[in-house]
Amino acid sequence: MGAATRRVQRENVQLRVPETRMSEFCQRKGYGDYYRLQPSRNPRWLQLDDEEILLGYNAEMRGIANYYALATGAKRGLQRLMFMAESSFLKTLANKHKTSATDIASKLRQGRDLAITTRTKEGKPKRYVLFKLRNWKPPQKEEDVDKVPQPEKKLRKSRSSLEQRLKANICESCGKAGGYFEVHHIRKIKDLKGRQEWERVMIARKRKTIILCIECHDLLHAGKLSKRQKKF
């Protein structure tokens, strides 16, 4: 009998943005009801400055966008979640300042952007713009999604600005560089007991925020972050 032959058909495997994951992310971050399009204020941000709240939302929105950057129709698949995040941001600031989300949106509107302008120590204006999908450029290559810089040099530099720390793209617990990061924050520094390493780091640096990779953030909430081995 002659050798059997068969035709192998190659399939185009496409990565998509799953709605169930978007809903889970929306609920976990406290943005509101994803399927009903009912955004809500987020109490976990209320103790921060306005620009820190904006930067926190930006970190989450940009992080999840970059995570699904290679998915087919990524922007379309992320639109509903981004609407929920933006609306939650406005409701959070409205709750903080005892006004309406519409009033906050009107005050922050700068052209097509929502932005907060503050002053530096030198008195110069500093503008913080809320993340928008229309300004986001997804990485074109898979290796660009988790591009790794040199973490050990950046991590050891003093970073007083939350914006600078977010741009460093480094986990302040394990030292991982590149990927998806989140901001963990506490209401008051005095609430920290100093029993775990991440608490001692926040106390020493007098910060109410710490930038974590998603793995470290999950371990922190599970009370197991101190067992994770550092990478630097």
Phi and psi restraints in degrees (value plus and minus 20) as a CYANA .aco file:
   2 GLY   PHI     -87.8   -47.8
   2 GLY   PSI     142.5   182.5
   3 ALA   PHI     -84.2   -44.2
   3 ALA   PSI     113.9   153.9
   4 ALA   PHI     -94.7   -54.7
   4 ALA   PSI     121.1   161.1
   5 THR   PHI    -143.5  -103.5
   5 THR   PSI     131.6   171.6
   6 ARG   PHI    -166.1  -126.1
   6 ARG   PSI     131.2   171.2
   7 ARG   PHI    -113.9   -73.9
   7 ARG   PSI     104.4   144.4
   8 VAL   PHI    -116.8   -76.8
   8 VAL   PSI      99.5   139.5
   9 GLN   PHI    -115.4   -75.4
   9 GLN   PSI     102.3   142.3
  10 ARG   PHI    -102.1   -62.1
  10 ARG   PSI     113.2   153.2
  11 GLU   PHI    -123.4   -83.4
  11 GLU   PSI     122.5   162.5
  12 ASN   PHI    -105.1   -65.1
  12 ASN   PSI      87.7   127.7
  13 VAL   PHI    -106.3   -66.3
  13 VAL   PSI     103.6   143.6
  14 GLN   PHI    -134.6   -94.6
  14 GLN   PSI     115.5   155.5
  15 LEU   PHI    -111.1   -71.1
  15 LEU   PSI     110.1   150.1
  16 ARG   PHI    -140.9  -100.9
  16 ARG   PSI     146.7   186.7
  17 VAL   PHI    -111.2   -71.2
  17 VAL   PSI      87.8   127.8
  18 PRO   PHI     -96.6   -56.6
  18 PRO   PSI     109.7   149.7
  19 GLU   PHI     -82.8   -42.8
  19 GLU   PSI     -53.8   -13.8
  20 THR   PHI     -82.5   -42.5
  20 THR   PSI     -58.9   -18.9
  21 ARG   PHI     -89.9   -49.9
  21 ARG   PSI     -55.8   -15.8
  22 MET   PHI     -84.8   -44.8
  22 MET   PSI     -61.4   -21.4
  23 SER   PHI     -84.8   -44.8
  23 SER   PSI     -62.6   -22.6
  24 GLU   PHI     -83.6   -43.6
  24 GLU   PSI     -62.7   -22.7
  25 PHE   PHI     -83.4   -43.4
  25 PHE   PSI     -63.5   -23.5
  26 CYS   PHI     -80.5   -40.5
  26 CYS   PSI     -63.2   -23.2
  27 GLN   PHI     -89.7   -49.7
  27 GLN   PSI     -62.7   -22.7
  28 ARG   PHI     -84.4   -44.4
  28 ARG   PSI     -53.8   -13.8
  29 LYS   PHI    -107.2   -67.2
  29 LYS   PSI     -26.2    13.8
  30 GLY   PHI      58.1    98.1
  30 GLY   PSI       7.9    47.9
  31 TYR   PHI    -100.0   -60.0
  31 TYR   PSI     -43.0    -3.0
  32 GLY   PHI     110.0   150.0
  32 GLY   PSI    -183.7  -143.7
  33 ASP   PHI    -106.9   -66.9
  33 ASP   PSI      87.9   127.9
  34 TYR   PHI     -82.7   -42.7
  34 TYR   PSI     -68.9   -28.9
  35 TYR   PHI     -91.8   -51.8
  35 TYR   PSI     -52.7   -12.7
  36 ARG   PHI    -109.3   -69.3
  36 ARG   PSI     -22.5    17.5
  37 LEU   PHI      34.1    74.1
  37 LEU   PSI      28.5    68.5
  38 GLN   PHI    -137.4   -97.4
  38 GLN   PSI      69.5   109.5
  39 PRO   PHI     -89.9   -49.9
  39 PRO   PSI     136.6   176.6
  40 SER   PHI    -158.9  -118.9
  40 SER   PSI     139.4   179.4
  41 ARG   PHI     -87.3   -47.3
  41 ARG   PSI     138.1   178.1
  42 ASN   PHI    -139.1   -99.1
  42 ASN   PSI      79.4   119.4
  43 PRO   PHI     -79.5   -39.5
  43 PRO   PSI     -44.9    -4.9
  44 ARG   PHI     -87.4   -47.4
  44 ARG   PSI     -35.1     4.9
  45 TRP   PHI    -118.9   -78.9
  45 TRP   PSI     -29.5    10.5
  46 LEU   PHI     -83.3   -43.3
  46 LEU   PSI     -44.8    -4.8
  47 GLN   PHI    -105.1   -65.1
  47 GLN   PSI     -24.1    15.9
  48 LEU   PHI    -112.3   -72.3
  48 LEU   PSI     143.3   183.3
  49 ASP   PHI     -87.8   -47.8
  49 ASP   PSI     138.4   178.4
  50 ASP   PHI     -76.4   -36.4
  50 ASP   PSI     -64.3   -24.3
  51 GLU   PHI     -88.2   -48.2
  51 GLU   PSI     -50.8   -10.8
  52 GLU   PHI     -89.6   -49.6
  52 GLU   PSI     -56.2   -16.2
  53 ILE   PHI     -82.7   -42.7
  53 ILE   PSI     -66.3   -26.3
  54 LEU   PHI     -80.9   -40.9
  54 LEU   PSI     -65.2   -25.2
  55 LEU   PHI     -85.1   -45.1
  55 LEU   PSI     -54.1   -14.1
  56 GLY   PHI     -84.7   -44.7
  56 GLY   PSI     -66.5   -26.5
  57 TYR   PHI     -83.1   -43.1
  57 TYR   PSI     -60.7   -20.7
  58 ASN   PHI     -79.0   -39.0
  58 ASN   PSI     -62.8   -22.8
  59 ALA   PHI     -81.0   -41.0
  59 ALA   PSI     -61.5   -21.5
  60 GLU   PHI     -90.2   -50.2
  60 GLU   PSI     -63.8   -23.8
  61 MET   PHI     -87.9   -47.9
  61 MET   PSI     -65.8   -25.8
  62 ARG   PHI     -87.2   -47.2
  62 ARG   PSI     -55.4   -15.4
  63 GLY   PHI     -83.4   -43.4
  63 GLY   PSI     -68.6   -28.6
  64 ILE   PHI     -89.8   -49.8
  64 ILE   PSI     -52.6   -12.6
  65 ALA   PHI     -85.7   -45.7
  65 ALA   PSI     -65.2   -25.2
  66 ASN   PHI     -86.2   -46.2
  66 ASN   PSI     -52.4   -12.4
  67 TYR   PHI     -82.2   -42.2
  67 TYR   PSI     -57.5   -17.5
  68 TYR   PHI    -125.0   -85.0
  68 TYR   PSI       2.8    42.8
  69 ALA   PHI     -79.0   -39.0
  69 ALA   PSI     -52.2   -12.2
  70 LEU   PHI    -111.2   -71.2
  70 LEU   PSI     -18.3    21.7
  71 ALA   PHI     -92.4   -52.4
  71 ALA   PSI     131.1   171.1
  72 THR   PHI     -87.7   -47.7
  72 THR   PSI     108.0   148.0
  73 GLY   PHI      41.5    81.5
  73 GLY   PSI      22.9    62.9
  74 ALA   PHI     -76.6   -36.6
  74 ALA   PSI     -67.0   -27.0
  75 LYS   PHI     -82.3   -42.3
  75 LYS   PSI     -63.0   -23.0
  76 ARG   PHI     -84.1   -44.1
  76 ARG   PSI     -60.9   -20.9
  77 GLY   PHI     -90.0   -50.0
  77 GLY   PSI     -41.7    -1.7
  78 LEU   PHI    -117.0   -77.0
  78 LEU   PSI     -29.3    10.7
  79 GLN   PHI     -77.4   -37.4
  79 GLN   PSI     -65.2   -25.2
  80 ARG   PHI     -83.7   -43.7
  80 ARG   PSI     -63.6   -23.6
  81 LEU   PHI     -84.2   -44.2
  81 LEU   PSI     -60.6   -20.6
  82 MET   PHI     -86.1   -46.1
  82 MET   PSI     -55.4   -15.4
  83 PHE   PHI     -82.4   -42.4
  83 PHE   PSI     -63.5   -23.5
  84 MET   PHI     -84.5   -44.5
  84 MET   PSI     -61.3   -21.3
  85 ALA   PHI     -85.5   -45.5
  85 ALA   PSI     -65.9   -25.9
  86 GLU   PHI     -82.5   -42.5
  86 GLU   PSI     -63.0   -23.0
  87 SER   PHI     -86.2   -46.2
  87 SER   PSI     -58.2   -18.2
  88 SER   PHI     -85.1   -45.1
  88 SER   PSI     -60.0   -20.0
  89 PHE   PHI     -77.8   -37.8
  89 PHE   PSI     -67.1   -27.1
  90 LEU   PHI     -85.3   -45.3
  90 LEU   PSI     -61.4   -21.4
  91 LYS   PHI     -87.3   -47.3
  91 LYS   PSI     -54.0   -14.0
  92 THR   PHI     -86.6   -46.6
  92 THR   PSI     -66.6   -26.6
  93 LEU   PHI     -85.0   -45.0
  93 LEU   PSI     -56.8   -16.8
  94 ALA   PHI     -83.0   -43.0
  94 ALA   PSI     -62.3   -22.3
  95 ASN   PHI     -85.4   -45.4
  95 ASN   PSI     -60.3   -20.3
  96 LYS   PHI     -83.9   -43.9
  96 LYS   PSI     -59.5   -19.5
  97 HIS   PHI    -121.2   -81.2
  97 HIS   PSI      -9.8    30.2
  98 LYS   PHI      36.2    76.2
  98 LYS   PSI      30.1    70.1
  99 THR   PHI    -163.0  -123.0
  99 THR   PSI    -183.7  -143.7
 100 SER   PHI    -123.4   -83.4
 100 SER   PSI     138.1   178.1
 101 ALA   PHI     -83.5   -43.5
 101 ALA   PSI     -55.2   -15.2
 102 THR   PHI     -83.3   -43.3
 102 THR   PSI     -60.6   -20.6
 103 ASP   PHI     -86.3   -46.3
 103 ASP   PSI     -61.8   -21.8
 104 ILE   PHI     -83.3   -43.3
 104 ILE   PSI     -64.8   -24.8
 105 ALA   PHI     -79.7   -39.7
 105 ALA   PSI     -60.1   -20.1
 106 SER   PHI     -85.0   -45.0
 106 SER   PSI     -59.7   -19.7
 107 LYS   PHI     -91.8   -51.8
 107 LYS   PSI     -53.1   -13.1
 108 LEU   PHI    -111.2   -71.2
 108 LEU   PSI     -31.1     8.9
 109 ARG   PHI     -85.4   -45.4
 109 ARG   PSI     101.8   141.8
 110 GLN   PHI    -152.3  -112.3
 110 GLN   PSI      73.6   113.6
 111 GLY   PHI      47.6    87.6
 111 GLY   PSI    -142.9  -102.9
 112 ARG   PHI    -113.4   -73.4
 112 ARG   PSI     -19.7    20.3
 113 ASP   PHI    -125.4   -85.4
 113 ASP   PSI     138.8   178.8
 114 LEU   PHI    -127.2   -87.2
 114 LEU   PSI     101.8   141.8
 115 ALA   PHI    -162.0  -122.0
 115 ALA   PSI     130.9   170.9
 116 ILE   PHI    -137.0   -97.0
 116 ILE   PSI     107.9   147.9
 117 THR   PHI    -131.4   -91.4
 117 THR   PSI     106.4   146.4
 118 THR   PHI    -143.1  -103.1
 118 THR   PSI    -195.1  -155.1
 119 ARG   PHI    -138.8   -98.8
 119 ARG   PSI     119.5   159.5
 120 THR   PHI     -98.2   -58.2
 120 THR   PSI     155.7   195.7
 121 LYS   PHI     -82.2   -42.2
 121 LYS   PSI     -45.7    -5.7
 122 GLU   PHI    -106.2   -66.2
 122 GLU   PSI     -19.9    20.1
 123 GLY   PHI      66.3   106.3
 123 GLY   PSI     -13.3    26.7
 124 LYS   PHI    -104.9   -64.9
 124 LYS   PSI     124.2   164.2
 125 PRO   PHI     -89.3   -49.3
 125 PRO   PSI     121.1   161.1
 126 LYS   PHI    -148.4  -108.4
 126 LYS   PSI     102.5   142.5
 127 ARG   PHI    -126.8   -86.8
 127 ARG   PSI     108.2   148.2
 128 TYR   PHI    -135.1   -95.1
 128 TYR   PSI     102.2   142.2
 129 VAL   PHI    -127.6   -87.6
 129 VAL   PSI     114.1   154.1
 130 LEU   PHI     -88.4   -48.4
 130 LEU   PSI     118.5   158.5
 131 PHE   PHI     -78.9   -38.9
 131 PHE   PSI     115.0   155.0
 132 LYS   PHI    -152.7  -112.7
 132 LYS   PSI     119.2   159.2
 133 LEU   PHI     -82.3   -42.3
 133 LEU   PSI     -50.8   -10.8
 134 ARG   PHI     -87.3   -47.3
 134 ARG   PSI     -41.3    -1.3
 135 ASN   PHI    -117.2   -77.2
 135 ASN   PSI     -21.5    18.5
 136 TRP   PHI    -112.0   -72.0
 136 TRP   PSI     111.2   151.2
 137 LYS   PHI    -133.6   -93.6
 137 LYS   PSI      85.6   125.6
 138 PRO   PHI     -81.5   -41.5
 138 PRO   PSI     122.5   162.5
 139 PRO   PHI     -78.0   -38.0
 139 PRO   PSI     121.3   161.3
 140 GLN   PHI    -108.6   -68.6
 140 GLN   PSI     -40.3    -0.3
 141 LYS   PHI    -141.0  -101.0
 141 LYS   PSI     129.1   169.1
 142 GLU   PHI     -80.7   -40.7
 142 GLU   PSI     -56.4   -16.4
 143 GLU   PHI     -90.5   -50.5
 143 GLU   PSI     -38.0     2.0
 144 ASP   PHI     -98.1   -58.1
 144 ASP   PSI     -38.5     1.5
 145 VAL   PHI     -86.5   -46.5
 145 VAL   PSI     -63.9   -23.9
 146 ASP   PHI    -136.7   -96.7
 146 ASP   PSI      23.6    63.6
 147 LYS   PHI     -82.1   -42.1
 147 LYS   PSI     110.6   150.6
 148 VAL   PHI    -124.2   -84.2
 148 VAL   PSI      98.6   138.6
 149 PRO   PHI    -103.5   -63.5
 149 PRO   PSI    -180.9  -140.9
 150 GLN   PHI    -117.5   -77.5
 150 GLN   PSI      79.7   119.7
 151 PRO   PHI     -90.8   -50.8
 151 PRO   PSI     -57.1   -17.1
 152 GLU   PHI     -83.6   -43.6
 152 GLU   PSI     -52.5   -12.5
 153 LYS   PHI     -95.0   -55.0
 153 LYS   PSI     -63.9   -23.9
 154 LYS   PHI     -88.9   -48.9
 154 LYS   PSI     -58.5   -18.5
 155 LEU   PHI     -87.4   -47.4
 155 LEU   PSI     -49.4    -9.4
 156 ARG   PHI    -103.7   -63.7
 156 ARG   PSI     -28.4    11.6
 157 LYS   PHI     -97.7   -57.7
 157 LYS   PSI     126.5   166.5
 158 SER   PHI     -92.2   -52.2
 158 SER   PSI     108.1   148.1
 159 ARG   PHI    -148.5  -108.5
 159 ARG   PSI      81.1   121.1
 160 SER   PHI    -105.7   -65.7
 160 SER   PSI     -42.3    -2.3
 161 SER   PHI    -114.1   -74.1
 161 SER   PSI     111.3   151.3
 162 LEU   PHI     -82.0   -42.0
 162 LEU   PSI     -55.8   -15.8
 163 GLU   PHI     -82.1   -42.1
 163 GLU   PSI     -65.3   -25.3
 164 GLN   PHI     -83.7   -43.7
 164 GLN   PSI     -59.5   -19.5
 165 ARG   PHI     -87.4   -47.4
 165 ARG   PSI     -56.7   -16.7
 166 LEU   PHI     -87.6   -47.6
 166 LEU   PSI     -60.5   -20.5
 167 LYS   PHI     -86.3   -46.3
 167 LYS   PSI     -45.5    -5.5
 168 ALA   PHI     -83.5   -43.5
 168 ALA   PSI     -46.1    -6.1
 169 ASN   PHI      39.1    79.1
 169 ASN   PSI      23.3    63.3
 170 ILE   PHI    -154.4  -114.4
 170 ILE   PSI     116.4   156.4
 171 CYS   PHI     -92.1   -52.1
 171 CYS   PSI     105.8   145.8
 172 GLU   PHI    -101.8   -61.8
 172 GLU   PSI     -14.0    26.0
 173 SER   PHI    -127.7   -87.7
 173 SER   PSI     -79.8   -39.8
 174 CYS   PHI    -117.1   -77.1
 174 CYS   PSI     -35.3     4.7
 175 GLY   PHI      70.1   110.1
 175 GLY   PSI     -16.4    23.6
 176 LYS   PHI     -81.7   -41.7
 176 LYS   PSI     117.7   157.7
 177 ALA   PHI    -134.8   -94.8
 177 ALA   PSI     117.7   157.7
 178 GLY   PHI      63.2   103.2
 178 GLY   PSI     130.2   170.2
 179 GLY   PHI      91.5   131.5
 179 GLY   PSI    -167.2  -127.2
 180 TYR   PHI    -128.9   -88.9
 180 TYR   PSI     104.0   144.0
 181 PHE   PHI    -142.5  -102.5
 181 PHE   PSI     134.0   174.0
 182 GLU   PHI    -154.1  -114.1
 182 GLU   PSI     139.6   179.6
 183 VAL   PHI    -124.4   -84.4
 183 VAL   PSI     100.7   140.7
 184 HIS   PHI    -121.3   -81.3
 184 HIS   PSI     115.8   155.8
 185 HIS   PHI    -161.1  -121.1
 185 HIS   PSI     139.0   179.0
 186 ILE   PHI    -144.7  -104.7
 186 ILE   PSI     140.3   180.3
 187 ARG   PHI     -89.7   -49.7
 187 ARG   PSI     -67.6   -27.6
 188 LYS   PHI    -158.5  -118.5
 188 LYS   PSI     121.4   161.4
 189 ILE   PHI     -81.8   -41.8
 189 ILE   PSI     -53.3   -13.3
 190 LYS   PHI     -87.0   -47.0
 190 LYS   PSI     -34.9     5.1
 191 ASP   PHI     -95.0   -55.0
 191 ASP   PSI     -37.6     2.4
 192 LEU   PHI     -95.2   -55.2
 192 LEU   PSI     115.9   155.9
 193 LYS   PHI    -113.2   -73.2
 193 LYS   PSI     -38.0     2.0
 194 GLY   PHI      56.4    96.4
 194 GLY   PSI      -1.5    38.5
 195 ARG   PHI    -101.6   -61.6
 195 ARG   PSI     -46.3    -6.3
 196 GLN   PHI    -134.9   -94.9
 196 GLN   PSI     138.4   178.4
 197 GLU   PHI     -78.1   -38.1
 197 GLU   PSI     -63.5   -23.5
 198 TRP   PHI     -84.2   -44.2
 198 TRP   PSI     -52.5   -12.5
 199 GLU   PHI     -88.7   -48.7
 199 GLU   PSI     -62.0   -22.0
 200 ARG   PHI     -85.5   -45.5
 200 ARG   PSI     -54.9   -14.9
 201 VAL   PHI     -84.2   -44.2
 201 VAL   PSI     -64.9   -24.9
 202 MET   PHI     -86.2   -46.2
 202 MET   PSI     -58.5   -18.5
 203 ILE   PHI     -85.6   -45.6
 203 ILE   PSI     -65.6   -25.6
 204 ALA   PHI     -83.4   -43.4
 204 ALA   PSI     -57.5   -17.5
 205 ARG   PHI    -111.4   -71.4
 205 ARG   PSI     -21.7    18.3
 206 LYS   PHI      34.2    74.2
 206 LYS   PSI      28.0    68.0
 207 ARG   PHI    -139.0   -99.0
 207 ARG   PSI     123.4   163.4
 208 LYS   PHI    -115.9   -75.9
 208 LYS   PSI     -16.9    23.1
 209 THR   PHI    -151.0  -111.0
 209 THR   PSI     133.2   173.2
 210 ILE   PHI    -165.1  -125.1
 210 ILE   PSI     114.9   154.9
 211 ILE   PHI    -109.6   -69.6
 211 ILE   PSI     103.7   143.7
 212 LEU   PHI    -149.7  -109.7
 212 LEU   PSI     126.5   166.5
 213 CYS   PHI     -90.1   -50.1
 213 CYS   PSI     143.0   183.0
 214 ILE   PHI     -83.3   -43.3
 214 ILE   PSI     -53.2   -13.2
 215 GLU   PHI     -85.2   -45.2
 215 GLU   PSI     -66.3   -26.3
 216 CYS   PHI     -86.3   -46.3
 216 CYS   PSI     -57.0   -17.0
 217 HIS   PHI     -84.0   -44.0
 217 HIS   PSI     -63.1   -23.1
 218 ASP   PHI     -84.0   -44.0
 218 ASP   PSI     -60.4   -20.4
 219 LEU   PHI     -86.3   -46.3
 219 LEU   PSI     -56.8   -16.8
 220 LEU   PHI     -79.6   -39.6
 220 LEU   PSI     -68.2   -28.2
 221 HIS   PHI     -88.6   -48.6
 221 HIS   PSI     -41.6    -1.6
 222 ALA   PHI    -109.6   -69.6
 222 ALA   PSI     -21.9    18.1
 223 GLY   PHI      55.0    95.0
 223 GLY   PSI       3.2    43.2
 224 LYS   PHI    -143.2  -103.2
 224 LYS   PSI      -6.1    33.9
 225 LEU   PHI     -84.3   -44.3
 225 LEU   PSI     -53.8   -13.8
 226 SER   PHI     -84.3   -44.3
 226 SER   PSI     -37.7     2.3
 227 LYS   PHI    -108.6   -68.6
 227 LYS   PSI     -29.1    10.9
 228 ARG   PHI     -98.2   -58.2
 228 ARG   PSI     110.6   150.6
 229 GLN   PHI     -96.0   -56.0
 229 GLN   PSI     115.2   155.2
 230 LYS   PHI     -94.1   -54.1
 230 LYS   PSI     132.1   172.1
 231 LYS   PHI    -127.7   -87.7
 231 LYS   PSI      -9.2    30.8
